[in-house]
Amino acid sequence: MGHREDLLEGAKKCLLEKGFVGTTARDIVKASGANLASIGYHYGSKDALMTEAFVAVVQEWGDRFTGEVEGEGGSLERFRSVWDGVHAGHEESGPIWSASMEIALAGGRMQELRTMLAASQGEGRRGLVSMFTGVPEEDLTEEDLRTAGAFYQALLNGFMLQWLFDPASAATPAELTEGMRRAAAAMAKTAAVSDGAPGAVSQA
């Protein structure tokens, strides 16, 4: 590998071991075997390198179980299968989730990093929608990302927070799936009642 690739691998290692705040440029240099000047030459700044490392780690995390997702796109079976994959790797994914929280709670102290990661949100949502629905990423529209993508991302972030705060009380894949089934059934029932009553909605 060249210095650029070495730096990225070193940054990924530091990210998982030390987090964003705890990682210095010298830590990355030590982990990668590259030199300090090469960070600026290849990435512009340490924050830019750490952002790329974070995106790469998240993509690798998703790739580990995406190929094993079962069920028809949009089905409860597929929904459960995705969460089974997320749950199976939750301990290994802990450092990634912690890094995400670190950035979210940093406020203006990591503004450059937050801005860079915000720009990558679309790609994360694209991958999530594709996983849950089975629709190829290249076929998804901006509206898909702003609606379904934001929805699935909110679910993932909520799941992440539950596990970071208290793994013992965090929802299981089966519980999440049942919760989704109940929410969908309640909305379908309400829609059916509304469609059948031209006037006020009756309270069944």
LINFEN-V359977 format. One record per run of one state. SS is the DSSP state (A for helix, B for strand, O for the rest). FROM is the first residue (numbers start at 1). TO is the last residue. If there is no record, write none. Layout:
ss:SS from:FROM to:TO
ss:SS from:FROM to:TO
This chain:
ss:O from:1 to:2
ss:A from:3 to:22
ss:O from:23 to:24
ss:A from:25 to:32
ss:O from:33 to:35
ss:A from:36 to:43
ss:O from:44 to:45
ss:A from:46 to:66
ss:O from:67 to:75
ss:A from:76 to:88
ss:O from:89 to:89
ss:A from:90 to:104
ss:O from:105 to:106
ss:A from:107 to:119
ss:O from:120 to:120
ss:A from:121 to:133
ss:O from:134 to:136
ss:A from:137 to:139
ss:O from:140 to:141
ss:A from:142 to:169
ss:O from:170 to:172
ss:A from:173 to:196
ss:O from:197 to:204
